[in-house]
Amino acid sequence: MAVLALAVLVPVGRAWGDVPPGEACGAAGHAAEQVASLPRNLLISIGMVESAHPDPQSGRYVPWPWTVNADGQGQYFPTKAAAEAFVRFAEASGARDVDVGCFQISLESHPDAFATLDDAFDPAENAAYAARFLTLLKSRTGSWNTAIADYHSALPEMGLPYERLVLAAWQRLGDRPFGFDLDVAQAAYIAPDAGVILQTAAARRVHVYSMLDDADMPFRPGLPHVIDGD
């Protein structure tokens, strides 16, 4: 069933791997929505909040498949291979929590989600797991609103602002069902967190990951520096 859904969304004559990264999360997300019977554009809206990035080809903000957040530090990469290399580098350097892909699945919180790191960055695999997790969250409370918040955090102070951002993204994309009504029209899309808050003695020893220079283009090749937090 998932294969059939993907076949409908991927342009005829093109293999899934040939879909440009700027289109990959959207195609995979819509396929996963169909398979899991999610409201249309719900998963895509989560992707916009989790990994939105300018597509170099179109200039539009889209969920970006080669996105990584390591211990609160978000990074975008031009290729899957570069993103995978960064994850291995970050984990080897002591990163505690790493979120990956279109829908930013936490490898720490969901250790059994993917058989390999390659699968974790596959847009279809990433979207399918996100859809299953979202469906599970909804089954616990019966509410899509609560499921959206819990997708990010079960803590209200973190989940509720996230819910508003997703609903705002959904409002822009359209097809938001009746009943998802919050005053969020002015909320903006957000990129992954720009930094790490160091609060404890142990936390101050965490590694902070950043690209070579924030002023550089976001797709500068090569692995980032590792800076020890003081």
C-alpha positions as CSV (number, residue, x, y, z in Angstrom):
1,M,0.0,0.0,0.0
2,A,2.8,2.4,0.8
3,V,4.5,1.6,-2.5
4,L,1.3,2.3,-4.4
5,A,0.9,5.7,-2.6
6,L,4.5,6.7,-3.4
7,A,4.0,5.6,-7.0
8,V,1.1,8.1,-7.3
9,L,3.1,11.0,-5.9
10,V,6.5,10.4,-7.5
11,P,6.5,11.7,-11.1
12,V,6.1,9.0,-13.7
13,G,9.4,7.8,-15.2
14,R,11.5,8.9,-12.2
15,A,12.8,6.6,-9.4
16,W,12.2,7.7,-5.8
17,G,15.9,8.3,-5.4
18,D,15.8,10.8,-8.3
19,V,13.3,13.1,-6.7
20,P,15.1,16.4,-5.8
21,P,15.5,16.9,-2.1
22,G,13.3,20.0,-2.2
23,E,10.4,17.7,-3.3
24,A,11.3,14.6,-1.3
25,C,9.8,15.4,2.1
26,G,6.5,16.7,0.6
27,A,6.1,13.6,-1.6
28,A,7.0,11.2,1.2
29,G,4.8,13.1,3.7
30,H,1.7,13.0,1.5
31,A,2.2,9.3,0.8
32,A,2.5,8.6,4.5
33,E,-0.6,10.7,5.2
34,Q,-2.6,8.6,2.8
35,V,-1.4,5.3,4.1
36,A,-1.9,6.3,7.8
37,S,-5.2,8.1,7.0
38,L,-3.9,11.3,8.5
39,P,-5.6,14.7,7.7
40,R,-4.1,16.1,4.6
41,N,-1.1,18.3,5.1
42,L,-0.8,17.6,8.8
43,L,2.5,15.7,8.4
44,I,3.8,18.3,5.9
45,S,3.0,21.1,8.4
46,I,5.0,19.2,11.1
47,G,7.8,19.0,8.5
48,M,7.7,22.7,7.9
49,V,8.2,23.4,11.6
50,E,10.8,20.7,12.1
51,S,13.1,21.1,9.0
52,A,11.9,24.0,6.8
53,H,14.8,25.3,4.7
54,P,15.1,27.3,1.4
55,D,15.2,24.9,-1.6
56,P,18.2,26.0,-3.7
57,Q,16.3,25.1,-6.9
58,S,13.0,26.9,-6.2
59,G,13.8,29.3,-3.4
60,R,10.7,28.2,-1.5
61,Y,10.8,27.1,2.1
62,V,10.3,23.3,2.2
63,P,10.9,20.5,4.7
64,W,14.5,19.5,4.0
65,P,15.5,15.8,4.2
66,W,19.1,16.3,5.1
67,T,18.5,18.1,8.4
68,V,20.1,17.2,11.7
69,N,19.7,18.5,15.2
70,A,22.4,17.4,17.6
71,D,21.8,18.4,21.3
72,G,19.7,21.4,20.2
73,Q,22.0,22.6,17.4
74,G,20.3,22.4,14.0
75,Q,22.2,21.9,10.8
76,Y,21.2,21.5,7.1
77,F,23.3,19.6,4.6
78,P,23.3,19.5,0.8
79,T,23.4,15.7,0.5
80,K,22.3,12.6,2.4
81,A,25.9,11.4,2.7
82,A,27.0,14.7,4.3
83,A,24.1,14.5,6.8
84,E,25.0,10.9,7.7
85,A,28.6,11.7,8.1
86,F,27.7,14.5,10.5
87,V,25.5,12.3,12.6
88,R,28.3,9.7,13.0
89,F,30.8,12.5,13.8
90,A,28.4,14.0,16.4
91,E,27.6,10.7,18.1
92,A,31.3,9.8,18.2
93,S,32.0,13.2,19.8
94,G,29.4,12.6,22.6
95,A,26.1,14.0,21.3
96,R,23.3,12.8,23.5
97,D,20.2,13.4,21.4
98,V,20.2,13.5,17.6
99,D,17.1,14.2,15.5
100,V,17.2,13.4,11.8
101,G,15.4,13.8,8.5
102,C,12.3,15.5,7.2
103,F,10.3,15.0,10.4
104,Q,13.2,15.1,12.9
105,I,12.9,11.7,14.5
106,S,15.0,11.4,17.7
107,L,17.4,8.5,17.5
108,E,17.7,8.5,21.3
109,S,13.9,8.5,22.0
110,H,13.2,6.1,19.1
111,P,16.1,3.7,19.0
112,D,14.2,1.0,17.1
113,A,12.6,3.3,14.5
114,F,15.1,2.5,11.7
115,A,17.3,-0.4,10.9
116,T,20.1,1.8,9.7
117,L,21.1,5.5,9.6
118,D,20.6,5.3,5.8
119,D,16.9,4.3,6.5
120,A,16.6,7.1,9.0
121,F,17.4,9.7,6.3
122,D,15.2,8.1,3.7
123,P,12.3,10.5,3.2
124,A,9.8,7.7,2.8
125,E,11.0,5.8,5.9
126,N,11.2,9.0,8.0
127,A,7.7,10.0,7.0
128,A,6.2,6.6,7.6
129,Y,7.6,6.4,11.1
130,A,6.5,10.0,11.9
131,A,3.0,9.1,10.7
132,R,2.9,5.9,12.8
133,F,4.1,7.8,15.9
134,L,1.6,10.6,15.4
135,T,-1.2,8.1,15.0
136,L,-0.1,6.4,18.2
137,L,-0.1,9.7,20.1
138,K,-3.6,10.5,18.8
139,S,-4.9,7.1,19.9
140,R,-3.9,7.9,23.5
141,T,-6.0,11.0,23.8
142,G,-8.4,11.1,20.9
143,S,-7.2,14.5,19.9
144,W,-5.0,15.6,17.0
145,N,-4.2,18.8,18.7
146,T,-2.8,17.0,21.7
147,A,-1.0,14.6,19.4
148,I,0.7,17.5,17.6
149,A,1.9,19.0,20.9
150,D,3.1,15.6,22.2
151,Y,5.0,14.9,19.0
152,H,7.4,17.6,20.2
153,S,7.0,17.2,24.0
154,A,4.6,16.0,26.6
155,L,5.5,19.0,28.7
156,P,2.8,21.7,28.1
157,E,5.2,24.6,28.2
158,M,7.1,23.0,25.2
159,G,4.3,21.2,23.4
160,L,1.7,23.9,23.3
161,P,3.9,26.6,21.5
162,Y,4.9,23.8,19.1
163,E,1.3,23.0,18.4
164,R,0.5,26.6,17.6
165,L,3.4,26.7,15.1
166,V,2.2,23.5,13.4
167,L,-1.3,24.8,13.2
168,A,-0.1,28.1,11.7
169,A,1.9,26.2,9.1
170,W,-1.2,24.0,8.4
171,Q,-3.3,27.1,8.0
172,R,-1.0,28.4,5.3
173,L,-0.9,25.1,3.5
174,G,-4.6,24.7,3.6
175,D,-6.9,21.6,4.2
176,R,-6.9,22.2,7.9
177,P,-10.1,20.5,9.2
178,F,-12.7,22.3,11.2
179,G,-11.9,22.3,14.9
180,F,-8.2,23.1,14.7
181,D,-8.7,26.7,15.7
182,L,-6.1,28.7,17.5
183,D,-5.1,32.4,17.0
184,V,-1.8,31.5,15.4
185,A,-2.0,33.4,12.1
186,Q,1.1,35.4,12.8
187,A,3.2,32.6,14.0
188,A,6.3,32.0,11.7
189,Y,8.0,28.9,10.5
190,I,11.1,28.1,12.6
191,A,14.3,26.4,11.9
192,P,15.9,24.0,14.4
193,D,17.1,25.6,17.6
194,A,20.1,27.8,17.0
195,G,22.0,26.9,20.2
196,V,22.4,24.9,23.4
197,I,21.5,26.2,26.8
198,L,24.2,25.0,29.2
199,Q,22.8,24.9,32.8
200,T,24.7,22.3,34.9
201,A,28.3,21.4,35.4
202,A,27.8,18.2,33.4
203,A,25.9,20.2,30.6
204,R,28.8,22.6,30.4
205,R,31.0,19.7,29.1
206,V,28.7,19.0,26.2
207,H,30.0,19.6,22.7
208,V,28.4,22.3,20.6
209,Y,28.3,21.7,16.9
210,S,28.3,24.4,14.3
211,M,29.2,25.0,10.6
212,L,32.5,26.7,9.8
213,D,31.0,30.1,9.8
214,D,27.4,31.3,10.2
215,A,28.1,33.9,7.5
216,D,28.9,31.2,4.9
217,M,26.3,29.7,2.7
218,P,24.3,27.1,4.5
219,F,25.4,24.4,2.1
220,R,29.2,24.8,2.6
221,P,30.7,21.3,2.2
222,G,32.8,19.6,4.8
223,L,32.3,18.5,8.4
224,P,31.7,21.2,11.0
225,H,34.1,22.2,13.8
226,V,33.5,20.8,17.3
227,I,33.7,23.5,20.0
228,D,34.0,22.5,23.6
229,G,31.5,24.4,25.8
230,D,33.1,26.1,28.8
